[in-house]
């Protein structure tokens, strides 16, 4: 009997289509998490997908704006973003690279395209921080594509940004606050991806190319959509006729109150109001 038959496969409990939205100075995107049909999935607050070769859709970028109380994760599939903040840090997130920023007690930063034509495609994820870590000093983890390991399986390519696979591949990002896993998986047509996912994690699939056949009555998860996983201990999905590419994201829920005010995510309304006051007083 195989390991897969000894543990319960997590079904896709809900499918949510990406909702057109804009952010920053007018960047067009699809909001997958953080929209009316999926407001959050503890500890994940928001997931946006941007994908356009039209400069007008992305050129305005994300000018200076503040954050406090959570982490922002920018993962570039295609294109290049320049980053700068009020702490003196500068960086570039290129094709296949990732920046995992812990905003902590407060930071003001910008992310602006370093191109005026061509394809700009990627994701931004917001990950909540536990109350005890919301006011820590800001920090960055930045890795180029060549620093992110790729695991080859039968019909599958698994890029491991954060967390560990069952086969021992470890991502460079340290995300111990919520024990996050962040995998970018490409499947050939008809190929299956099977992987343990901790039973105490919330988890979802974000399909952005092709489609996945999943267990249960819901049938398939097509691009661009999120499939929220139900209870169980592993994920097992099979690509459709066109293959599939998707993110597998999982994390340990915090189970704490969430008070969300624009760019600040705290535990109480009073803490959010204090964040606005501190920002206005130049304390970030």
Phi, psi and omega in degrees: 000133183278163178302321184300327182277348181270348181233154185280129176283134181282121178283162170277113186274329183214141174242128181234124177284146175298138182256125178304136180204177173219154181212177183062228180264024178116023177291127179278138184203174171248127178266119182264314175240140184101023180238171185305325183276348177206085189291324173191166174220087185322122011265011184271125185266323186201146170219120177247144176238121176249139187199098180202146171253014177258116185303325181297339180282339187224348191298328181291338173061205183236084180297179185314128176205153184265162171215151171206139166096001182204187180241143173247137182236116177252119182238117184263125173271320179211141177103190187210130177241137172263141182239141175208145179224178183275008176256003179093008181267135174230150178198171177230131176252107183261181181308124179083000182264169182221145169235123179247101185257126173265106183292323178056228188291342176150138179204153174241122184219169177223151173227114186233139179301138174256041180201151177240011173200170179092181186279131173240114187215135178174196183225149163236128181243139171251128180242126181291155174249146175294156184309320185291347182245001185296334183250025176285167178292143177298151176207164181232147165232118184232130182220134175281167182305322183291345180265357181257117186292148179239127180255126180262129176234176179295107179077007184222145172238125185240111176267122189255102181277314180216149180087183183236142173273167179294340180267004171098004177280131185243130178285155183285335183285132174266115183231049187290342182303322179233013180054044188289144169243134181221101181243138173251114191240130175246128181242136172287159180308128178080354181283153181245140173246125181229127186204136174297144173227126184308136183297334182269009178264146160276142186211152176207161175251133176246100185272124181236358170216138176067218182201158180240136170271130186233163178289152174096182188287345185284336171086274185229153172244113183255160177290143354255113187212162173250135170248110180280128183275138176277191183296152178151190186234000180200162175246139176217114182225153181234135181289149175281194186295337181260008185077188181200151168222134186203160171264140166251117180238131176215152179197158179282121181296146180276328180066029181248159175299145179240120174245114190242120176228094180058244184274007182240134178231110183235197181257341180223158177299322180298321179292324177294315179297324177295323178298315177299318180296316180297320178295314179296332179273003178073028182268359178279000000 
